[in-house]
């Protein structure tokens, strides 16, 4: 790797800042943004033993990226029956989710802080045979030191906006030095592929968005049956993954829906469960129950507050219509529409969907999802579906069939990875 002055300056700055980081982490832990019991992992100190033999390392920033990696994790473990996989991420919610969803022979640690000392300790302990980085999680020290140790690296599902590409273009030599450390880059869309090809001066291929190939979210069958019994034949819609500022808009929509469908039940699934204390006061004038408290749904329940980790499959399994949030307010960028589609939900979303624009645009073209451009139109859109069983059934069918059609992306990614994958039982 040819270090530029900018990269050297970054490494020097992180080395100088390192002594202040323990205090910074403690403050984050007090806000629930760090796991106080596992803070040593952020300094590269493992809290579990390294398995013997081949070890593949896969890194994703948070919930979306680590969830996206799951199909590839399963495929790698099937192909390498003696290997193990280390998954790293940087958020508490992703760690909690991975604890529930990682298969046998896969383990999770928090990604080390991007300081030379922490990165060195991490790499020295784990000694991965091959490293996979997801999307746009670029940490210069971690990339540089992984490359220095001759560990092959792959950037999968690379996604960058035109704005990000232009930003990197102002530091093109540093961009080429960092991205040049990757033995293979696979872009999630043509925009990223074309931008990186131009930026790096080498061909970058678009193989499709790996998030499209995610398996159907897991569901506790006993819980699903119990809750369906409690709900009965009531119409159910889900506001999935709400962010700050969206709940008042969703509650207004639900009040509108209940004028026409007084027995309608809203599943209000907050994106970050730690926000429950912020959200519950908004529900004080409604009859609501809370998932984390184990409350039963009664005939008088109007809102079911979903405030748990790893149970969105259950929420979708109960719903007829899902409005995918993270899309109603400027500055938000949307969430994965294929998750509810795999549960045969009719799929609606708001105007701000940049993170999943490719998926949504294809779904819109096939009438497999609808985009609601104004928040005050959410209620009418849901009412229209709940009032017309034939239209609802058709929207559910189109969403489901589109989701099934996207499963081939995993095969495209796997075929592209085959030249860099090591022999079984041997280092890459």
Secondary structure, DSSP 8 states (H G I E B T S, - for coil): ----HHHHHHHHHHHHHHHHHHHHHHHHHHTTSS-GGGGGGGGT--SS---SS-EEEEE-SSHHHHHHHHHHHHHHHHH-TT-EEEEEES-HHHHHHHHHH--TTEEEEE---SSHHHHHHHHHHH--SEEEEETT---HHHHHHHHHTT-EEEEEEE---HHHHHHHHTTHHHHHHHHTT-SEEEESSHHHHHHHHHHHTS--EE---GGGG-------HHHHHHHHHHHTT--EEEEEEE-TTTHHHHHHHHHHHHHH-TT-EEEEEESSGGGHHHHGGGGTTS-EEEGGGT----TT--EEEE--SS-HHHHHHH-SEEEE-S-SSTT-----THHHHTTT-EEEE-S--GGGHHHHHHHHHTTS-EE--SGGGHHHHHHHHHH-HHHHHHHHHHHHHHHHHGGGHHHHHHHHHTTTS--TTS--
